[in-house]
Amino acid sequence: MNINLNRRERLVIIGAAIFIGIFIVFQAIIAPVFEKRSDLSHKLTSRQQTVQEMLALRSEFLSIQQKAVVSQKEFGKRPAGFTLFSFLDRLAGTSGVKENITYMKPNSTFDEATGLKMSYVELKLQDITLEDLSSYLFQVETSENMVRIRRLSITKNGENDELISAVMQVETAEA
């Protein structure tokens, strides 16, 4: 095949061949390298975020573990045979509000997620002063028996401005 081409046509064909060759080399070698590099960069960023999340979760786990150890020690400080009902009754007697108790309703549930038995006592105090209620609440909340007031409702009694009624739910975990 002998094709007679003038010089300009040969330059155009050679230029097109060089362009096609460079395009093929770029598509076959250079572009995949940049794509792979970009993919690896994205994977690296993703893995770094995963590592950061794992470190944060580890820190949270260690904090929860420390709190569990402290809680175990606090549970160990409770007197043998501790019950929430008797604790609240005894505390009401020592703080002078026992005669204001209208009712005490004990209840308990088992929390399957934590494996703990939660004890609740709903307690109603009738015709009590705000100072006596505050004192009783303070003694409940600051005791070393890991007791907390879950709910509290205070209402004013009639026309006497000094007397109130309070319904509270007190809870604690039992081992």
C-alpha positions as CSV (number, residue, x, y, z in Angstrom):
1,M,0.0,0.0,0.0
2,N,1.7,3.0,-1.2
3,I,-0.3,6.1,-0.4
4,N,1.0,9.4,-1.7
5,L,0.3,12.1,0.9
6,N,1.7,15.5,0.9
7,R,3.6,16.8,3.8
8,R,0.7,18.6,5.5
9,E,-1.5,15.5,5.4
10,R,1.3,13.4,6.8
11,L,1.8,15.8,9.7
12,V,-2.0,15.7,10.4
13,I,-2.0,11.9,10.4
14,I,1.2,11.8,12.6
15,G,-0.3,14.4,15.0
16,A,-3.6,12.4,15.2
17,A,-1.7,9.2,15.8
18,I,0.4,10.8,18.6
19,F,-2.8,12.3,20.1
20,I,-4.6,8.9,20.0
21,G,-1.5,7.2,21.5
22,I,-1.2,9.7,24.3
23,F,-5.0,9.4,24.9
24,I,-4.7,5.6,25.1
25,V,-1.7,5.8,27.5
26,F,-3.6,8.3,29.7
27,Q,-6.8,6.2,29.8
28,A,-4.9,2.9,30.3
29,I,-2.2,3.9,32.8
30,I,-2.5,7.4,34.2
31,A,-6.3,7.7,34.9
32,P,-6.5,4.4,36.8
33,V,-3.6,5.5,39.0
34,F,-5.3,8.8,39.9
35,E,-8.7,7.0,40.5
36,K,-7.0,4.4,42.7
37,R,-5.3,7.2,44.6
38,S,-8.6,9.0,45.1
39,D,-10.3,5.8,46.3
40,L,-7.5,5.1,48.8
41,S,-7.7,8.7,50.0
42,H,-11.4,8.3,50.7
43,K,-10.9,4.9,52.4
44,L,-8.2,6.4,54.5
45,T,-10.5,9.3,55.6
46,S,-13.3,6.9,56.4
47,R,-11.0,4.6,58.4
48,Q,-9.6,7.6,60.3
49,Q,-13.2,8.6,61.2
50,T,-13.9,5.0,62.3
51,V,-10.8,5.0,64.5
52,Q,-11.9,8.3,66.1
53,E,-15.3,6.9,66.8
54,M,-13.8,3.8,68.3
55,L,-11.6,5.9,70.5
56,A,-14.6,8.0,71.7
57,L,-16.6,4.8,72.4
58,R,-13.6,3.3,74.3
59,S,-13.4,6.4,76.4
60,E,-17.1,6.3,77.1
61,F,-16.9,2.6,77.9
62,L,-14.1,3.1,80.4
63,S,-16.0,6.0,82.0
64,I,-19.1,3.7,82.4
65,Q,-16.9,1.0,83.7
66,Q,-15.5,3.3,86.4
67,K,-18.9,4.4,87.3
68,A,-20.0,0.8,87.6
69,V,-17.1,0.1,90.0
70,V,-18.0,3.2,92.1
71,S,-21.7,2.0,92.1
72,Q,-20.6,-1.5,93.3
73,K,-18.7,0.1,96.2
74,E,-21.7,2.2,97.1
75,F,-24.0,-0.8,97.0
76,G,-21.5,-2.6,99.3
77,K,-21.9,0.3,101.9
78,R,-25.6,-0.3,102.2
79,P,-26.7,-2.0,105.4
80,A,-27.6,-5.7,105.1
81,G,-31.2,-6.2,104.3
82,F,-31.7,-2.7,103.0
83,T,-35.1,-1.9,101.5
84,L,-36.3,1.4,100.1
85,F,-39.6,1.3,102.0
86,S,-38.0,0.8,105.4
87,F,-35.3,3.4,104.6
88,L,-37.9,6.1,103.7
89,D,-40.1,5.2,106.7
90,R,-37.1,5.4,109.1
91,L,-36.0,8.7,107.5
92,A,-39.5,10.1,107.9
93,G,-39.4,9.2,111.6
94,T,-36.1,10.9,112.2
95,S,-37.0,14.0,110.2
96,G,-40.3,14.4,111.9
97,V,-42.6,14.0,108.9
98,K,-43.9,10.5,109.6
99,E,-47.2,11.7,110.9
100,N,-47.8,13.6,107.6
101,I,-47.5,10.4,105.5
102,T,-50.8,9.6,103.9
103,Y,-49.6,6.5,102.1
104,M,-46.6,4.7,100.9
105,K,-46.9,2.3,97.9
106,P,-43.9,0.1,97.2
107,N,-43.3,-1.4,93.8
108,S,-40.4,-3.0,91.9
109,T,-39.5,-3.9,88.3
110,F,-36.8,-5.8,86.7
111,D,-34.9,-4.0,84.0
112,E,-33.7,-6.7,81.5
113,A,-31.4,-4.3,79.7
114,T,-29.3,-3.6,82.8
115,G,-30.1,-6.7,84.8
116,L,-31.0,-4.6,87.9
117,K,-34.1,-4.7,90.0
118,M,-35.5,-1.2,90.5
119,S,-37.5,-0.5,93.6
120,Y,-39.9,2.3,93.7
121,V,-42.0,3.8,96.6
122,E,-44.7,6.3,95.9
123,L,-45.1,8.5,99.0
124,K,-47.7,11.2,99.8
125,L,-47.1,13.8,102.5
126,Q,-50.2,15.7,103.5
127,D,-50.2,19.1,105.4
128,I,-46.5,19.6,105.6
129,T,-44.5,22.8,105.6
130,L,-42.1,23.6,102.7
131,E,-39.2,23.6,105.1
132,D,-40.0,20.1,106.4
133,L,-40.4,18.9,102.9
134,S,-37.2,20.4,101.8
135,S,-35.4,18.9,104.8
136,Y,-36.8,15.4,104.0
137,L,-36.0,15.7,100.3
138,F,-32.4,16.7,101.1
139,Q,-31.9,13.8,103.5
140,V,-33.3,11.4,100.8
141,E,-31.1,12.7,98.0
142,T,-27.9,13.0,100.0
143,S,-28.0,9.6,101.7
144,E,-25.3,7.2,100.9
145,N,-27.8,4.5,99.9
146,M,-28.0,5.6,96.2
147,V,-31.6,6.7,96.4
148,R,-33.1,9.4,94.2
149,I,-36.3,11.2,93.7
150,R,-37.7,10.3,90.4
151,R,-40.9,12.4,90.4
152,L,-42.2,15.1,92.7
153,S,-45.6,16.9,92.6
154,I,-46.3,19.7,95.1
155,T,-49.8,21.2,95.6
156,K,-51.0,23.9,97.9
157,N,-53.5,22.9,100.6
158,G,-56.6,25.0,100.7
159,E,-56.4,28.5,102.1
160,N,-53.5,27.9,104.5
161,D,-50.5,29.3,102.7
162,E,-47.9,27.5,104.8
163,L,-49.1,23.9,104.3
164,I,-48.7,21.9,101.2
165,S,-49.1,18.3,100.0
166,A,-46.4,16.4,98.1
167,V,-46.5,13.2,96.1
168,M,-43.2,11.8,95.2
169,Q,-41.8,8.7,93.6
170,V,-38.4,7.6,95.1
171,E,-36.3,4.9,93.4
172,T,-33.2,2.9,93.9
173,A,-31.5,0.0,92.2
174,E,-31.1,-3.3,94.1
175,A,-28.3,-5.7,93.5
